[in-house]
Amino acid sequence: MKKESMALKAFSELRKKILSLEITPDTRLKENFWATRLGVSRVAIRESLTRLLGEGLVMLGDKGGYYVTSFSMQDIQEIRELREILELGALKLALPRLSKEHILRLEKICNDFTSMAREGYVSGAWEADLKFHETLLEFSGNRKLLQTYLNSHIPLFHQELIKSKSNENEFDLTDNEHRLIVKALKDKNLTLAQKHMKVHFARGAKLVNIE
């Protein structure tokens, strides 16, 4: 495997494990351990950790080493507010650009979420949840908006939601909210899409006690 491929594999796997809480906040990421676990070189792990640091998913310890980022409730509140601003703006930018293929892609992500939730694959369901929101940012067509989203610890906000959404009812509500947003986009109704997104955000904030 080429060096670039190994680094990408390591980054993708570690990012997935962090966002699904398979690797929990404050855990130290040891190069030797993860190189062996993922079947890549230490150099690949080092490069992936540097990239994760750039996204804010890991932080440097006081005495060196990389640790999974953790946040205070104030951090989470500020991230939630920023997330709403960015995603509502992304909907406005995305709407004029959306094609039938874009809508189909969003509907597939919704179907993936539904399937994972019904099968009890919690980490897979919340991975699909995160993918739904990141895809909306991607569809904005604004690379800097997407990069700001990724670099602002917003994906880690999902960690708090994962901890809170532990019952089947929460899966159903999230699924329904996502599909309402997609339907509004399909109907070219920005006001309704943003309304459904605000409801989605408000419920998430209530779950993590940051109303």
Secondary structure, DSSP 8 states (H G I E B T S, - for coil): --HHHHHHHHHHHHHHHHHTTSS-TT-EE-HHHHHHHHT--HHHHHHHHHHHHHHTSEEE-TTSSEEE----HHHHHHHHHHHHHHHHHHHHHHGGG--HHHHHHHHHHHHHHHHHHHTT-HHHHHHHHHHHHHHHHHHT--HHHHHHHHHTTHHHHHHHHHHH--SHHHHHHHHHHHHHHHHHHHTT-HHHHHHHHHHHHHHHHHHTT--
